[in-house]
Amino acid sequence: MKVSNVLVLPDLHLPVEDRESLSAVERYMGDHEWSEVIQIGDFLDMDSISSHNKEKLRVTEGQRIQKDFDYANDVLDRWARILGDTKITIEGNHDYRVERLIDASPVLEGLVEIPKALRFAERGISWVPYWSKGAIYKVGKANFIHGRYTNKYHAAKHVAEYGGNVFYGHVHDCQMHSIEHLGDNETRVGQSLGCLCRYDLKWLRGAPNKWQQAFGVFRFLDDGFFSYSVVRIFDHRFVSPEGRVYQGRKRT
């Protein structure tokens, strides 16, 4: 029976990803063959057009949307060298900030949309408009979304509302909840998959948080059943599901 390997990368928030941790993930990425690599939203941070920063010119001083796009294109160029054309990107709430900008200034339509600015069609990347249209990306018996709920028991909320196995980011932590059902071999879980951004983002203002750098590794059988691992990253290193230690490297 064929096994399909799927790598799932949560919130990067480029250009404020943890570069050292991401370098470890990219080394692991390059050591294995993947049927797909799914990035589950908030690929970009888009801090310069955040509604939270409206009229806070000191906060966004020196920021430019084009700089963010240039940075993200460099990351995608790097991934293309590692992966080829096996990528899916799901729209998160930070990515959606571009759409809100266009709503406020329709003259920008056709110029700044993320799929266009990051050349998704050229790169063979599929765009899933989750935040704007509620689209879900499904692989076998697993549903991948960016995530919507942020309450204390968000994993339980997600699996109850979506009604099936659902994997997401958004909350930046790792939480799992399974729901009761009648019958065998159909356990349904909600699972958040952490983040790959830095822990010191300025809008946290030093507040306590439960963020966890992590990513997901999924193995799908032909009938859609799967197993998965949530790989937690500590001090820019992790132990892969295969038992190898990957240590991040600093980038300039």
PyMOL commands that set and color helices and strands:
alter all, ss='L'
color gray80, all
select helices_A, chain A and resi 19-30+47-49+51-53+65-83+97-104+106-108+114-117+120-123+130-133+154-162+202-204
alter helices_A, ss='H'
color red, helices_A
select strands_A, chain A and resi 3-9+36-39+87-90+125-128+137-139+142-144+166-168+176-179+188-192+214-221+226-232+237-239+245-247
alter strands_A, ss='S'
color yellow, strands_A
deselect
rebuild
show_as cartoon
